[in-house]
């Protein structure tokens, strides 16, 4: 294994640069090698070509010295042996071979047919390589025939035959007239000798290549060395910069200390103190050079520092660290962690030591804060309304720490729970909550979330208490659960308050019955859970109880409601539950009934129970029944509204004390029609087409003067979709939806415009009566708006009469009466409409701020049905006059009625006998006709 030599200097080159240099050298060596081989190949081929040329030239020279006439005499058979020409030629060839070290064989070949045969060779007859005349040259190749066929000289490449491997120079020997090749002179060169001669020639070139290699290697080594030197110089520069950077930017103060003094610097380049050291001490190096460190050490820390320093100087310790305080120039103190260590070797002529300072003021402040925090925590835990804990995550929740609040919360001393000494925490948790608490911990621990769980514990005294646990898992740096920590607070008081709030949110406090909110939630839930079960709502509307409140006071009526609730609750069972949903309203929620007959039978039971409570008070009620099915099942609020409509219908149609009404298609159609009318009223206010809102005017006839003194303005509504809609239908809807307020203003404007036109036509004494609802008159801005519109129309207020129904005074009597007085002060007349059918209290009639009583049509119709002596209409007229009011009879349709009214002193009448309600144009024409008559 290769080991690093510690004495061997490490390269300054980084791995990337080393790799780049290595790749460069290898690449250059490969290129040089390729070029060297290319050069050697070129040189070899050049020498080969020169050798071939020399061989051919030599062979041609020899051929030129042969005697052609000698060759003609040779037959190419063994008979030539011994002949003079054969011997002469053989000696010439032998001398040629012997005279040259390069030539191995020399021979003459002749062509006989398709073969080449030897004529003469240079080998002695007694040698193995001797070829006798006439021997066929079997190894001949097509190239060997070229001197015969082409008449050219040929140098064959390395050719192997029975005698060896040769380069052969084949020269054609031509006849004396040079027209025919009679033989071939062949001279063979051994390949080994041939190559050896080439190698000898190439030796200088190889030496040149090797020298070039050596030069290149030397250059590469030199270049690499230069790279190493440059890298070391760069590294040295970086190291120096890094040293200065670290020295100056180090988060600790660094200084070279001489004995007890601070040294400023050895020379211009060797600083002995960094800027952090100066910042920590709050002094510049020039100032510190004039001081000794004992001078700026806080006196309380000086003795300890001096003792340690003396031991350090004596060599007893190699260094020491100390947390001490230094005094800054402004007198403030700074905490520092000081480390003193020896400096190896000498810096200049002095022996120094190293001083490191770390500012620990923030840490000291944090320690102080932590100490205060621990004190505060101890105070907090001692006053915590519960306990703080740390426990294992085991089945018993084995406690490892429990605060002192444990005793007050559980009745056990903290030591009793530690390590389950006397009791485990699981033992004091109410058993029914143990699994719940375990499951909650299992939910939050994997995600490291916080636990919040409420459950009950059993104290040492056996008392059950509600607690709220807030905790979390404590995990190690590796994510392993170490313990559970948290606090357990006593929330018994809050739980009791919550139970009270929950009771108040779900129950009616007075009756003790579940309230509307609880019923709505129950309906929502059972829309799913009891979808296939027959369900119904029975609403009991006791709104007539309001009369008792006015007469006997609120508490009296509420007492009756409580008695009714207790009595009705006796009818409740698991499938029949009673709720108090609103003031004076009860609802039974029934499930699992069989048919409507069951519901009507239950209605009879309700009536029987209520009569025992309310008969003596002469109070009845309406009972609405809503069967919950696919057609009626909507939102709980809508179902209860439909139920109220059914009970209101029953209340309106009451015969006897109680009546019932099912919410059916007819009632639903009525609701749909009311909604359509409401939308049409909105279209009127928005000024949209398709609906017309206008006034008609019915004349008011003065009996004494026999002329028309005024008109009553009557609102009319006509819709493209619904046709003509009667006031008795759309006015209640407008009042219920508060649309009567903007509609009422429109009625007043149209009536005042008509009154203005009357004045323009010369009818300046004619009045216009305008019907006003309680909702309008109770608006804070009603009087101001009315007066503004009168001024805007430029009409006389005394010609304006406001009509209010008698029932208006049943509620807020004084408020309305005060408003009427204010209106009358501006000259406006006030009339009570439908008198005798509503409030009808003559005791208070005198107090009302009114001018006129309008006798209801009911009393006028009776004049046609009973004797004059039985009619009380005359008495009403007489009473009105005695109270200082004028009397107007409504609904006069027959002459007989007019005669009765005239006889009993009625002031004015209106009705079909005089005229039906007229459009504005017709009303104006009617007045014109009256003037003409």
Secondary structure, DSSP 8 states (H G I E B T S, - for coil): -----TTS----S-HHHHHHHHHHHHHHHHHHHHHHHHHHHHHHHHHHHHHHHHHHHHHHHHHHHS-HHHHHT--SSGGGTT-HHHHHHHHHHHHHHHH-SS--EEEEEEEETTEEEEEEESS-TTSTT---TT-B-TT--GGGGHHHHT---EEEEEEEETTEEEEEEEEEEE-TTSS-EEEEEEEEEEHHHHHHHHHHHHHHHHHHHHHHHHHHHHHHHHHHHHHHHHHHHHHHHHHHHHHHHHHHH-SSEEEEEETTEE--BSSSS-B-B-HHHHHHHT--HHHHTT-BGGGGB-HHHHHHHHHHHHHHHTTS-SEEEEEEEEE-TTS-EEEEEEEEEE-SS-BTTB--EEEEEEE-HHHHHHHHHHHHHHHHHHHHHHH-SEEEEEE-SSTT--EEEE-TTHHHHHSS-HHHHBTTSS--HHHHB-HHHHHHHHHHHHHHHTTT-EEEEEEEEE-TTS-EEEEEEEEEEEE-TTS-EEEEEEEEEE-HHHHHHHHHHHHHHHB-TTT-SEEHHHHHHHHHHHHHHTTTS-EEEEEEE-TTHHHHHHHH-HHHHHHHHHHHHHHHHTT-BTTEEEEEEETTEEEEEEES--SHHHHHHHHHHHHHHHHHHHGGGT--EEEEEEEESTTT---HHHHHHHHHHHHHHHHHT--SSEEEEE--HHHHHHHHHHHHHHHHHHHHHHT-SSEEEEEEEEEEEETTTTEEEEEEEEEEEEETTTEEE-HHHHHHHHHHTTTHHHHHHHHHHHHHHHHHHHHHTT-TT-EEEEE--HHHHTSTTHHHHHHHHHHHHT--GGGEEEEEEGGGGGSSHHHHHHHHHHHHTTT-EEEEEEETSSS--HHHHTTS--SEEEE-HHHHHHTTTS-TTT--HHHHHHHHHHTT-EEEEE---SHHHHHHHHHTT--EEESTTT---B-HHHHHHHHHHHHH-
